[in-house]
């Protein structure tokens, strides 16, 4: 059981409560030994403090670790307090392919200077910029060709500079009318429609991206009428993404505390379902209690079910392989000022 709990920890990525690693949180990380951490605005006081937080956290993570954040640009830019506003995906698309590649390259330089090795970007949902579903202008456009082209350039710039990318939110949330941060969206498209449009960027970028994030949408075309988030669907993760699209990289769940799925996972039950479906890395972005319950539930399930135990070990091994392929750099704050300036818009303010 103890070894299985250690293996379970290697399939989790957790959020931290503040800008410094307090003793109680350090002890919890030490017990859990998660695969990595994801940082948010609450963790980013100054670049120096951020680098210190990452350095301190790494002592309590599985080695090699994944150090992640959401740095898409536009509305989802954790670095905005330091670099000012950055272009949204819609703005990048208007600037053309080189704009997307160059922006991602500059983003990677800034992330590397701080010690990150994983950026949960780019968004490849096909979506109108004014959609009220949490995606909107985070998407490069409302047609598959534009999204594919621009996301491919973003990935090339980001990963070419040494930071792992993540295309999201599989198999596509752009055609929904509600935000999965709040409730479970239903994507009422036929399988043929989804394959012809939403799946195009995922299919053609599967061999180029380090990771894919599965979103919390319900797809009746594959899972029938009973509401089931894609993160817990064997039909979507195991068959569609792994078997049909042939994706061999890291499969990441969206945050398991989000409104679309949170009520299903208070005791770690949905974490077990997500691993069983084919996810490798599960995100708990704020609540360490939930993460610990997930580790315990996964360890119990792996003890009771041999097949689930093998699936858990395979997930942990894939997480470790990804972290080794994209090693987390030591922070280099001497490189930060130039990297920050490169991301600033003309006239933008930073600190």
N, C-alpha and C positions, 0 to 999 in steps of 0.2 A: 504493500500500500504506500509506504514511504517513497519508494523509488518511483512509483506511478505518479505520485503527487509532484515529484520533481519534474517528471516528463510533462505533466499537465502544465506546470508553470511555464515551460518553454513554449507553450502555444498561446500565451497571453501577452498582450501589451497593455500597459496601464497608464493612467494619468496621475499626476502628482498634485498635492493640494496647494502649493505655494511656490514662491520664487527661491526658497532655500530648502534644503533637505533636512528636516528636523529629525531628531533622534528616533521618535516613534515611527515615522514613515520609513526611515532607514531599516529599522528592525523588521517592519512588515515586508519590505522588499527582500530582505535577507531570507525570511522564511519562505516567501513565494518564489523567489528567483525567476521573475518573468523574463520573457525574451527581450523586452525593451520597454521604453517609455515613449509617450506621445505628449508634447508640450503644447500649451495654449497660452492665451494672453495673460492668465493669472500667474504663469510661471516666468514671464519675461519682464523683468525689472530693468536691467541694463545688460548690454552684451557681455560684460565681464561676469555679472552674476549668472547669466544663462550658461556661460561656459563652465563656471564653477558648479552649477547644479547638475549639468550633464556629467562632469568629471566625478562628482560625488556619487551620483546615481549608478554609474557604471560599475562601481565596486560591489554593487548588490544585485547586478543583473546576470543572466546567463551570458557566457562569453563564447563567441562574439555576439555583441548586442545590436539591436536595431534602435536607433534614435530618430524619432519621426516627428513631423508636424504637418499641418495643412498649409502649404504655401502655394496657392493657385495664382494669386494676383487678383486685383479687383476687390470684391466684397470679402473674399476669404484670403486674407493676408495677415498672418500672425506677426510679421515683421513690420507692419505699417507704422507703429509708434516710432520706429527707428529709421525707416526709409521713406516715410510719406506714402501717398497713394501710389498704387501700381496699376497697370492696365488690366482690365477684365479680359476674359477669353474673347468676347465680342470685339473689343478694341484690337486685340492682337490679330484676330481674323481679318479685320479691315486693313491692317498694316501689311498683311501678306506673310508668306512662309518664313522669310528670313527674320521678320519681327518676332515670330513665335520662337524660333530656334535661338535667337540671340537673347531674348528675355529669359528663356529657360537656362541658358548657359550662365547668364549673370546671376540668376537665382541660385544655381548650384554653387557658384563661387561663394556667395554669401552664406549659404547653409554649411558648406564645408568649413568655412572659417570659424563657425560657431561650434562645430562638432556633430552635425547631423549627417546621416547617411541614407535617409528615406524620406521622400516627399510624397504625400498622398495627393498626387496630381499627375496628369491632367484629367479633367472631367471629359468624358466622351458620350454623355447623354445627348441625344438629339432633341433640342428644345428651342422654342422661341424666346427671345430675350426678355419679354415682358410676362412670361408665365409665372403664376403665383404658386409654384410648387417647391420652392427652395432651390431650384436649379437656375432658371432664367439666364441671365448674362454670364453665368459661370460656364455655360456651353458655348462652343465655338460657332454654333449655328443650328438651323432647323433642317438641314439636309445632311445625309450620311457622307457625301463626298467631301464637303467642307470640313466636317468634324474629323474625318479620317486624315485628311491632309494636314490640318493644323495640329492635331494631337500628335501625329507622327513626327512633325517638326519639333514640337515641345519635348517629346520623349528623347529625340536625338540630341537636343541641346542639353537636357538635364543629365541623361545617363552618359553622354559623351564626356561630361565633366565630372563623372564619378559618383553621382547621387542617384540611387535607385528611384524609379518612377512607379506610379500605380494608376492604372486606368480604372475609372469608376463611373457609374454605379451599376455593375452587371446585374441583369441583362438590359438595363436601360430604364431610367425613371423620368425621362423628359416628357412623356405623353400623359403624365398624371396631373391631377388638379389639386392635390394636397401634398403637404410636406411631411416626409417620413420622420422628421425630428418630432412631429406631433402625433401622427397617427399612421396606420398602415394604408398605403395607397394600393389601389387595385388597377393594374394595367390591363385594360379590356381590349387588347389587340389580338388578332388571330395569330397562330403560330407562323403562318406564311408572311403576314405583315411584319412581325418581329424579326424573322430571319432576313427579310428583304431590306429592312431599314435599321432598326435598333442594333441588331447583331453585327452589322457590317464593320464598324470600327473595332469592335472586340475581336472579331474573327481575323481581320487583317493585321491587327497589332499584337495578337497573342504571342507571336514568335519574337517580338521586340521588347516587350515590357517586362520588367522584373516582377511585377505583381499586378493582380487584379483584385479590386474591392467589390464584393457582392453587396448590393443594396437591399434595403428592407421593403421590397415591393411584393405584392401578391400577383401571380400570373395565372389566371384561370386556364389559359390555353395549355399550360403544362401541368398545373397542379389541381385543376378542377375548382369547384365552387367553394370548398372549405378554405377559409382564410389561412394562408401559410406564407410567412415571409420567405423570400428566396434564400436567405442565409441558412435556413433549415431544410432546404429542399434537395433531396438526392437527384430529382429529375433535372434541376437547374444547375446545381454545382457539380455533382458527380457525373451526370450524363452529358448535359449540354456543354458545360465549360470544359470539363476534362476529356470526355470521350469524343464528343462531336467536334468541338473546336480544337482539340488536341493541346490545350494549354498545360505546360509542364512546370510553370513557375509557382510563385507563392500566391495562395488564395487567402485574402483577408476579409473578415467580416466588417461591415460598418459597425459603429458603436452599439454594443448590446444594451446600452442604457437608454437609447432613443425611444420616443413614444410609441413607435411602430412595433416594438418588440419587448420593451422593458418589463411589461407585466407578465410576459411568458418566461422570464428568466430570474425571478427573485430567488430561487433556490438552486440555480445553476443548471436547471433542466434544459434550457434552450442552448446553453453552451455545449452540452452533450449532443444535442440534435444537430448543431452546426458542424461540429467535428465529424459526426457520423455522415453528414451530407457531403463532406469533402473540403470544408474550410480548414486552413492550417493555422491561421493566426487570428485570435479573437480580441477585439478591442473593448476595454473597459476604461472609458476616458475620464472618469471622475471618482468612482466609488470603489475603493479598495476592498470594502466588505464584500461587494458582489464578486470581485475578482477572486477573492479567497474562497468564497462559496463555490464558484465555478471550478476552481482547481480541485476542491474536495469532491464535487460531483463527478468530474471527469475521472479522478482516481478511482472512485467507487465503481463507476461504469466500466472502466478498463479492467478492474479486478473481476467483475461479474460476467463480462462479455469478452471473450477472446478476440473476436473480430474487431470490436471497438478498441481494444487494447492495441492491436496492430495498426489500426487507423490513427490512433493518437500518437504512436511512435513515429509513423510515417510523417504526420503533420509536424512534429517536433524536429525531425530530421530535415524537413524541407525549410523550416524556419532557420535552422542553423546553417544550412547550405546557402541560403540567400544572404544572411548576415556575413558569411565568409566571402561570398562573391562580391559584396558591396561593403567593404570594411568601414566601420565608423572611424573617421579621422580624429586625431587629437585636435582640439581647438587651436587655431592660430590667430590670435587677436591682432597680430601685426598685419595680417591680411584683411582684417575687417573694415578699416576705414575706406580702402579703395573699393572693396566689394560693395559697401553701403552706398558710396557715391555712384557707383555704376548702376545701381537699382533705382536711385532717385530720379524722379521727373525733374526737368529744368525748373528751378525755383522752389522745389519741394523742401520741406523742413524735416530735420531728423535730429536725433540726439545720441 
